[in-house]
Amino acid sequence: MKRRWMVIPLLALAFGACRNGYTDNKPKDIVEIPVLKLETQDTSLTNDYVADMQAVKNVEVR
């Protein structure tokens, strides 16, 4: 019974906070953000990796 009395005021606060009548009439400042211009270029990548392949059944390839 005590929980019901605690829930009712919380619901009233929650629904009261969701009003559409509140408007923010302050002017918004426009902030300039620096932007980089990207250019495409060809790049060659050569990397050697050490690998060991394992399987359920190891097969020797000749």
PyMOL Python script that loads the backbone (N, CA, C, O; Angstrom):
from pymol import cmd

cmd.read_pdbstr("""\
ATOM      1  N   MET A   1       0.819  -1.187   0.000  1.00  0.00           N
ATOM      2  CA  MET A   1       0.000   0.000   0.000  1.00  0.00           C
ATOM      3  C   MET A   1       0.869   1.259   0.000  1.00  0.00           C
ATOM      4  O   MET A   1       0.525   2.254  -0.637  1.00  0.00           O
ATOM      5  N   LYS A   2       1.991   1.210   0.715  1.00  0.00           N
ATOM      6  CA  LYS A   2       2.877   2.368   0.768  1.00  0.00           C
ATOM      7  C   LYS A   2       3.512   2.634  -0.599  1.00  0.00           C
ATOM      8  O   LYS A   2       3.751   3.784  -0.967  1.00  0.00           O
ATOM      9  N   ARG A   3       3.775   1.580  -1.330  1.00  0.00           N
ATOM     10  CA  ARG A   3       4.391   1.753  -2.643  1.00  0.00           C
ATOM     11  C   ARG A   3       3.460   2.487  -3.604  1.00  0.00           C
ATOM     12  O   ARG A   3       3.913   3.287  -4.423  1.00  0.00           O
ATOM     13  N   ARG A   4       2.180   2.219  -3.504  1.00  0.00           N
ATOM     14  CA  ARG A   4       1.230   2.882  -4.385  1.00  0.00           C
ATOM     15  C   ARG A   4       1.247   4.383  -4.141  1.00  0.00           C
ATOM     16  O   ARG A   4       1.161   5.160  -5.091  1.00  0.00           O
ATOM     17  N   TRP A   5       1.356   4.801  -2.894  1.00  0.00           N
ATOM     18  CA  TRP A   5       1.388   6.233  -2.578  1.00  0.00           C
ATOM     19  C   TRP A   5       2.708   6.876  -3.003  1.00  0.00           C
ATOM     20  O   TRP A   5       2.765   8.087  -3.220  1.00  0.00           O
ATOM     21  N   MET A   6       3.757   6.082  -3.123  1.00  0.00           N
ATOM     22  CA  MET A   6       5.032   6.623  -3.597  1.00  0.00           C
ATOM     23  C   MET A   6       5.047   6.731  -5.121  1.00  0.00           C
ATOM     24  O   MET A   6       5.715   7.608  -5.669  1.00  0.00           O
ATOM     25  N   VAL A   7       4.327   5.861  -5.804  1.00  0.00           N
ATOM     26  CA  VAL A   7       4.337   5.847  -7.257  1.00  0.00           C
ATOM     27  C   VAL A   7       3.502   6.996  -7.824  1.00  0.00           C
ATOM     28  O   VAL A   7       3.876   7.584  -8.839  1.00  0.00           O
ATOM     29  N   ILE A   8       2.394   7.320  -7.191  1.00  0.00           N
ATOM     30  CA  ILE A   8       1.493   8.347  -7.711  1.00  0.00           C
ATOM     31  C   ILE A   8       2.179   9.709  -7.830  1.00  0.00           C
ATOM     32  O   ILE A   8       2.046  10.335  -8.882  1.00  0.00           O
ATOM     33  N   PRO A   9       2.899  10.210  -6.829  1.00  0.00           N
ATOM     34  CA  PRO A   9       3.594  11.499  -7.003  1.00  0.00           C
ATOM     35  C   PRO A   9       4.700  11.434  -8.060  1.00  0.00           C
ATOM     36  O   PRO A   9       4.933  12.411  -8.773  1.00  0.00           O
ATOM     37  N   LEU A  10       5.371  10.303  -8.163  1.00  0.00           N
ATOM     38  CA  LEU A  10       6.419  10.181  -9.179  1.00  0.00           C
ATOM     39  C   LEU A  10       5.823  10.231 -10.582  1.00  0.00           C
ATOM     40  O   LEU A  10       6.402  10.853 -11.473  1.00  0.00           O
ATOM     41  N   LEU A  11       4.691   9.597 -10.791  1.00  0.00           N
ATOM     42  CA  LEU A  11       4.033   9.655 -12.088  1.00  0.00           C
ATOM     43  C   LEU A  11       3.553  11.067 -12.392  1.00  0.00           C
ATOM     44  O   LEU A  11       3.646  11.519 -13.533  1.00  0.00           O
ATOM     45  N   ALA A  12       3.045  11.762 -11.392  1.00  0.00           N
ATOM     46  CA  ALA A  12       2.586  13.129 -11.595  1.00  0.00           C
ATOM     47  C   ALA A  12       3.751  14.031 -12.006  1.00  0.00           C
ATOM     48  O   ALA A  12       3.589  14.890 -12.873  1.00  0.00           O
ATOM     49  N   LEU A  13       4.911  13.847 -11.399  1.00  0.00           N
ATOM     50  CA  LEU A  13       6.086  14.631 -11.775  1.00  0.00           C
ATOM     51  C   LEU A  13       6.552  14.293 -13.186  1.00  0.00           C
ATOM     52  O   LEU A  13       6.941  15.179 -13.947  1.00  0.00           O
ATOM     53  N   ALA A  14       6.513  13.028 -13.525  1.00  0.00           N
ATOM     54  CA  ALA A  14       6.968  12.606 -14.846  1.00  0.00           C
ATOM     55  C   ALA A  14       6.066  13.168 -15.940  1.00  0.00           C
ATOM     56  O   ALA A  14       6.561  13.669 -16.950  1.00  0.00           O
ATOM     57  N   PHE A  15       4.753  13.092 -15.753  1.00  0.00           N
ATOM     58  CA  PHE A  15       3.833  13.614 -16.755  1.00  0.00           C
ATOM     59  C   PHE A  15       3.848  15.137 -16.791  1.00  0.00           C
ATOM     60  O   PHE A  15       3.629  15.732 -17.846  1.00  0.00           O
ATOM     61  N   GLY A  16       4.098  15.758 -15.681  1.00  0.00           N
ATOM     62  CA  GLY A  16       4.169  17.220 -15.648  1.00  0.00           C
ATOM     63  C   GLY A  16       5.406  17.746 -16.345  1.00  0.00           C
ATOM     64  O   GLY A  16       5.392  18.862 -16.867  1.00  0.00           O
ATOM     65  N   ALA A  17       6.469  16.971 -16.366  1.00  0.00           N
ATOM     66  CA  ALA A  17       7.711  17.399 -17.009  1.00  0.00           C
ATOM     67  C   ALA A  17       7.644  17.255 -18.523  1.00  0.00           C
ATOM     68  O   ALA A  17       8.497  17.795 -19.227  1.00  0.00           O
ATOM     69  N   CYS A  18       6.666  16.550 -19.031  1.00  0.00           N
ATOM     70  CA  CYS A  18       6.566  16.287 -20.473  1.00  0.00           C
ATOM     71  C   CYS A  18       5.606  17.248 -21.165  1.00  0.00           C
ATOM     72  O   CYS A  18       4.925  16.853 -22.111  1.00  0.00           O
ATOM     73  N   ARG A  19       5.537  18.473 -20.728  1.00  0.00           N
ATOM     74  CA  ARG A  19       4.644  19.442 -21.358  1.00  0.00           C
ATOM     75  C   ARG A  19       5.262  19.975 -22.634  1.00  0.00           C
ATOM     76  O   ARG A  19       6.483  20.091 -22.731  1.00  0.00           O
ATOM     77  N   ASN A  20       4.430  20.303 -23.617  1.00  0.00           N
ATOM     78  CA  ASN A  20       4.898  20.886 -24.868  1.00  0.00           C
ATOM     79  C   ASN A  20       4.917  22.408 -24.807  1.00  0.00           C
ATOM     80  O   ASN A  20       5.361  23.041 -25.765  1.00  0.00           O
ATOM     81  N   GLY A  21       4.459  23.012 -23.736  1.00  0.00           N
ATOM     82  CA  GLY A  21       4.374  24.457 -23.637  1.00  0.00           C
ATOM     83  C   GLY A  21       5.721  25.129 -23.436  1.00  0.00           C
ATOM     84  O   GLY A  21       5.818  26.337 -23.649  1.00  0.00           O
ATOM     85  N   TYR A  22       6.741  24.428 -23.047  1.00  0.00           N
ATOM     86  CA  TYR A  22       8.041  25.029 -22.790  1.00  0.00           C
ATOM     87  C   TYR A  22       8.777  25.223 -24.107  1.00  0.00           C
ATOM     88  O   TYR A  22       8.971  24.274 -24.868  1.00  0.00           O
ATOM     89  N   THR A  23       9.184  26.457 -24.367  1.00  0.00           N
ATOM     90  CA  THR A  23       9.984  26.740 -25.553  1.00  0.00           C
ATOM     91  C   THR A  23      11.202  27.545 -25.130  1.00  0.00           C
ATOM     92  O   THR A  23      11.135  28.385 -24.232  1.00  0.00           O
ATOM     93  N   ASP A  24      12.275  27.281 -25.773  1.00  0.00           N
ATOM     94  CA  ASP A  24      13.520  27.993 -25.508  1.00  0.00           C
ATOM     95  C   ASP A  24      13.686  29.048 -26.597  1.00  0.00           C
ATOM     96  O   ASP A  24      14.004  28.715 -27.738  1.00  0.00           O
ATOM     97  N   ASN A  25      13.473  30.310 -26.253  1.00  0.00           N
ATOM     98  CA  ASN A  25      13.510  31.386 -27.233  1.00  0.00           C
ATOM     99  C   ASN A  25      14.868  32.065 -27.317  1.00  0.00           C
ATOM    100  O   ASN A  25      14.983  33.129 -27.926  1.00  0.00           O
ATOM    101  N   LYS A  26      15.884  31.483 -26.728  1.00  0.00           N
ATOM    102  CA  LYS A  26      17.212  32.074 -26.788  1.00  0.00           C
ATOM    103  C   LYS A  26      17.787  31.877 -28.188  1.00  0.00           C
ATOM    104  O   LYS A  26      17.622  30.807 -28.773  1.00  0.00           O
ATOM    105  N   PRO A  27      18.460  32.891 -28.736  1.00  0.00           N
ATOM    106  CA  PRO A  27      19.074  32.714 -30.058  1.00  0.00           C
ATOM    107  C   PRO A  27      20.245  31.734 -29.963  1.00  0.00           C
ATOM    108  O   PRO A  27      21.028  31.756 -29.013  1.00  0.00           O
ATOM    109  N   LYS A  28      20.335  30.894 -30.958  1.00  0.00           N
ATOM    110  CA  LYS A  28      21.410  29.893 -30.986  1.00  0.00           C
ATOM    111  C   LYS A  28      22.641  30.489 -31.653  1.00  0.00           C
ATOM    112  O   LYS A  28      22.541  31.097 -32.719  1.00  0.00           O
ATOM    113  N   ASP A  29      23.785  30.319 -31.036  1.00  0.00           N
ATOM    114  CA  ASP A  29      25.037  30.779 -31.617  1.00  0.00           C
ATOM    115  C   ASP A  29      25.538  29.728 -32.607  1.00  0.00           C
ATOM    116  O   ASP A  29      25.550  28.534 -32.307  1.00  0.00           O
ATOM    117  N   ILE A  30      25.945  30.181 -33.776  1.00  0.00           N
ATOM    118  CA  ILE A  30      26.489  29.279 -34.779  1.00  0.00           C
ATOM    119  C   ILE A  30      27.986  29.182 -34.545  1.00  0.00           C
ATOM    120  O   ILE A  30      28.690  30.192 -34.537  1.00  0.00           O
ATOM    121  N   VAL A  31      28.462  27.976 -34.357  1.00  0.00           N
ATOM    122  CA  VAL A  31      29.867  27.738 -34.074  1.00  0.00           C
ATOM    123  C   VAL A  31      30.519  27.200 -35.344  1.00  0.00           C
ATOM    124  O   VAL A  31      30.029  26.240 -35.939  1.00  0.00           O
ATOM    125  N   GLU A  32      31.615  27.814 -35.754  1.00  0.00           N
ATOM    126  CA  GLU A  32      32.359  27.330 -36.912  1.00  0.00           C
ATOM    127  C   GLU A  32      33.346  26.270 -36.464  1.00  0.00           C
ATOM    128  O   GLU A  32      34.085  26.447 -35.495  1.00  0.00           O
ATOM    129  N   ILE A  33      33.341  25.164 -37.192  1.00  0.00           N
ATOM    130  CA  ILE A  33      34.214  24.041 -36.868  1.00  0.00           C
ATOM    131  C   ILE A  33      35.192  23.859 -38.024  1.00  0.00           C
ATOM    132  O   ILE A  33      34.767  23.804 -39.179  1.00  0.00           O
ATOM    133  N   PRO A  34      36.494  23.764 -37.741  1.00  0.00           N
ATOM    134  CA  PRO A  34      37.459  23.573 -38.826  1.00  0.00           C
ATOM    135  C   PRO A  34      37.285  22.183 -39.455  1.00  0.00           C
ATOM    136  O   PRO A  34      37.058  21.188 -38.766  1.00  0.00           O
ATOM    137  N   VAL A  35      37.400  22.155 -40.782  1.00  0.00           N
ATOM    138  CA  VAL A  35      37.201  20.914 -41.527  1.00  0.00           C
ATOM    139  C   VAL A  35      38.409  20.678 -42.413  1.00  0.00           C
ATOM    140  O   VAL A  35      38.935  21.611 -43.019  1.00  0.00           O
ATOM    141  N   LEU A  36      38.853  19.420 -42.490  1.00  0.00           N
ATOM    142  CA  LEU A  36      39.966  19.057 -43.363  1.00  0.00           C
ATOM    143  C   LEU A  36      39.428  18.573 -44.700  1.00  0.00           C
ATOM    144  O   LEU A  36      38.397  17.904 -44.754  1.00  0.00           O
ATOM    145  N   LYS A  37      40.127  18.912 -45.779  1.00  0.00           N
ATOM    146  CA  LYS A  37      39.755  18.418 -47.095  1.00  0.00           C
ATOM    147  C   LYS A  37      40.616  17.196 -47.395  1.00  0.00           C
ATOM    148  O   LYS A  37      41.844  17.272 -47.383  1.00  0.00           O
ATOM    149  N   LEU A  38      39.958  16.071 -47.663  1.00  0.00           N
ATOM    150  CA  LEU A  38      40.668  14.824 -47.923  1.00  0.00           C
ATOM    151  C   LEU A  38      40.824  14.623 -49.414  1.00  0.00           C
ATOM    152  O   LEU A  38      39.922  14.925 -50.195  1.00  0.00           O
ATOM    153  N   GLU A  39      41.987  14.107 -49.801  1.00  0.00           N
ATOM    154  CA  GLU A  39      42.258  13.810 -51.197  1.00  0.00           C
ATOM    155  C   GLU A  39      42.601  12.336 -51.323  1.00  0.00           C
ATOM    156  O   GLU A  39      43.228  11.759 -50.435  1.00  0.00           O
ATOM    157  N   THR A  40      42.188  11.729 -52.428  1.00  0.00           N
ATOM    158  CA  THR A  40      42.491  10.319 -52.660  1.00  0.00           C
ATOM    159  C   THR A  40      43.871  10.195 -53.277  1.00  0.00           C
ATOM    160  O   THR A  40      44.301  11.051 -54.051  1.00  0.00           O
ATOM    161  N   GLN A  41      44.560   9.117 -52.924  1.00  0.00           N
ATOM    162  CA  GLN A  41      45.861   8.826 -53.507  1.00  0.00           C
ATOM    163  C   GLN A  41      46.080   7.327 -53.465  1.00  0.00           C
ATOM    164  O   GLN A  41      45.529   6.631 -52.613  1.00  0.00           O
ATOM    165  N   ASP A  42      46.887   6.837 -54.391  1.00  0.00           N
ATOM    166  CA  ASP A  42      47.194   5.413 -54.445  1.00  0.00           C
ATOM    167  C   ASP A  42      48.246   5.079 -53.395  1.00  0.00           C
ATOM    168  O   ASP A  42      49.198   5.831 -53.187  1.00  0.00           O
ATOM    169  N   THR A  43      48.061   3.959 -52.749  1.00  0.00           N
ATOM    170  CA  THR A  43      48.985   3.520 -51.721  1.00  0.00           C
ATOM    171  C   THR A  43      49.225   2.034 -51.889  1.00  0.00           C
ATOM    172  O   THR A  43      48.282   1.262 -52.061  1.00  0.00           O
ATOM    173  N   SER A  44      50.479   1.633 -51.840  1.00  0.00           N
ATOM    174  CA  SER A  44      50.784   0.208 -51.919  1.00  0.00           C
ATOM    175  C   SER A  44      51.207  -0.276 -50.536  1.00  0.00           C
ATOM    176  O   SER A  44      52.066   0.320 -49.886  1.00  0.00           O
ATOM    177  N   LEU A  45      50.598  -1.344 -50.113  1.00  0.00           N
ATOM    178  CA  LEU A  45      50.897  -1.927 -48.811  1.00  0.00           C
ATOM    179  C   LEU A  45      51.457  -3.326 -49.011  1.00  0.00           C
ATOM    180  O   LEU A  45      50.836  -4.160 -49.671  1.00  0.00           O
ATOM    181  N   THR A  46      52.609  -3.579 -48.453  1.00  0.00           N
ATOM    182  CA  THR A  46      53.182  -4.921 -48.498  1.00  0.00           C
ATOM    183  C   THR A  46      53.562  -5.302 -47.080  1.00  0.00           C
ATOM    184  O   THR A  46      54.440  -4.689 -46.473  1.00  0.00           O
ATOM    185  N   ASN A  47      52.909  -6.296 -46.571  1.00  0.00           N
ATOM    186  CA  ASN A  47      53.181  -6.770 -45.214  1.00  0.00           C
ATOM    187  C   ASN A  47      53.353  -8.276 -45.245  1.00  0.00           C
ATOM    188  O   ASN A  47      52.595  -8.979 -45.914  1.00  0.00           O
ATOM    189  N   ASP A  48      54.336  -8.768 -44.533  1.00  0.00           N
ATOM    190  CA  ASP A  48      54.542 -10.203 -44.394  1.00  0.00           C
ATOM    191  C   ASP A  48      54.029 -10.627 -43.027  1.00  0.00           C
ATOM    192  O   ASP A  48      54.311  -9.982 -42.017  1.00  0.00           O
ATOM    193  N   TYR A  49      53.279 -11.709 -43.007  1.00  0.00           N
ATOM    194  CA  TYR A  49      52.726 -12.230 -41.770  1.00  0.00           C
ATOM    195  C   TYR A  49      53.161 -13.667 -41.573  1.00  0.00           C
ATOM    196  O   TYR A  49      53.245 -14.432 -42.535  1.00  0.00           O
ATOM    197  N   VAL A  50      53.433 -14.033 -40.356  1.00  0.00           N
ATOM    198  CA  VAL A  50      53.736 -15.415 -40.013  1.00  0.00           C
ATOM    199  C   VAL A  50      52.410 -16.088 -39.714  1.00  0.00           C
ATOM    200  O   VAL A  50      51.629 -15.599 -38.897  1.00  0.00           O
ATOM    201  N   ALA A  51      52.155 -17.213 -40.376  1.00  0.00           N
ATOM    202  CA  ALA A  51      50.871 -17.884 -40.186  1.00  0.00           C
ATOM    203  C   ALA A  51      51.079 -19.374 -40.020  1.00  0.00           C
ATOM    204  O   ALA A  51      52.040 -19.941 -40.541  1.00  0.00           O
ATOM    205  N   ASP A  52      50.199 -19.985 -39.313  1.00  0.00           N
ATOM    206  CA  ASP A  52      50.176 -21.427 -39.120  1.00  0.00           C
ATOM    207  C   ASP A  52      48.720 -21.853 -39.201  1.00  0.00           C
ATOM    208  O   ASP A  52      47.927 -21.549 -38.311  1.00  0.00           O
ATOM    209  N   MET A  53      48.374 -22.551 -40.266  1.00  0.00           N
ATOM    210  CA  MET A  53      46.986 -22.956 -40.458  1.00  0.00           C
ATOM    211  C   MET A  53      46.785 -24.357 -39.894  1.00  0.00           C
ATOM    212  O   MET A  53      47.537 -25.281 -40.206  1.00  0.00           O
ATOM    213  N   GLN A  54      45.786 -24.497 -39.078  1.00  0.00           N
ATOM    214  CA  GLN A  54      45.454 -25.778 -38.471  1.00  0.00           C
ATOM    215  C   GLN A  54      44.039 -26.143 -38.880  1.00  0.00           C
ATOM    216  O   GLN A  54      43.202 -25.265 -39.096  1.00  0.00           O
ATOM    217  N   ALA A  55      43.772 -27.432 -38.987  1.00  0.00           N
ATOM    218  CA  ALA A  55      42.443 -27.900 -39.320  1.00  0.00           C
ATOM    219  C   ALA A  55      42.134 -29.114 -38.473  1.00  0.00           C
ATOM    220  O   ALA A  55      42.989 -29.602 -37.733  1.00  0.00           O
ATOM    221  N   VAL A  56      40.916 -29.596 -38.582  1.00  0.00           N
ATOM    222  CA  VAL A  56      40.538 -30.801 -37.844  1.00  0.00           C
ATOM    223  C   VAL A  56      41.398 -31.959 -38.344  1.00  0.00           C
ATOM    224  O   VAL A  56      41.842 -32.796 -37.558  1.00  0.00           O
ATOM    225  N   LYS A  57      41.628 -32.002 -39.656  1.00  0.00           N
ATOM    226  CA  LYS A  57      42.473 -33.024 -40.244  1.00  0.00           C
ATOM    227  C   LYS A  57      43.568 -32.296 -41.028  1.00  0.00           C
ATOM    228  O   LYS A  57      43.277 -31.660 -42.041  1.00  0.00           O
ATOM    229  N   ASN A  58      44.819 -32.381 -40.574  1.00  0.00           N
ATOM    230  CA  ASN A  58      45.904 -31.705 -41.252  1.00  0.00           C
ATOM    231  C   ASN A  58      46.217 -32.420 -42.561  1.00  0.00           C
ATOM    232  O   ASN A  58      46.360 -33.643 -42.582  1.00  0.00           O
ATOM    233  N   VAL A  59      46.323 -31.670 -43.646  1.00  0.00           N
ATOM    234  CA  VAL A  59      46.605 -32.218 -44.970  1.00  0.00           C
ATOM    235  C   VAL A  59      47.898 -31.605 -45.448  1.00  0.00           C
ATOM    236  O   VAL A  59      48.076 -30.389 -45.382  1.00  0.00           O
ATOM    237  N   GLU A  60      48.812 -32.445 -45.935  1.00  0.00           N
ATOM    238  CA  GLU A  60      50.083 -31.962 -46.447  1.00  0.00           C
ATOM    239  C   GLU A  60      49.905 -31.657 -47.934  1.00  0.00           C
ATOM    240  O   GLU A  60      49.436 -32.508 -48.691  1.00  0.00           O
ATOM    241  N   VAL A  61      50.272 -30.464 -48.347  1.00  0.00           N
ATOM    242  CA  VAL A  61      50.168 -30.050 -49.744  1.00  0.00           C
ATOM    243  C   VAL A  61      51.566 -30.002 -50.326  1.00  0.00           C
ATOM    244  O   VAL A  61      52.458 -29.359 -49.773  1.00  0.00           O
ATOM    245  N   ARG A  62      51.763 -30.722 -51.501  1.00  0.00           N
ATOM    246  CA  ARG A  62      53.087 -30.737 -52.147  1.00  0.00           C
ATOM    247  C   ARG A  62      53.020 -30.120 -53.493  1.00  0.00           C
ATOM    248  O   ARG A  62      54.034 -30.043 -54.187  1.00  0.00           O
TER     249      ARG A  62
END
""", "prot")
cmd.dss("prot")
cmd.show_as("cartoon", "prot")
cmd.util.cbc("prot")
cmd.orient("prot")
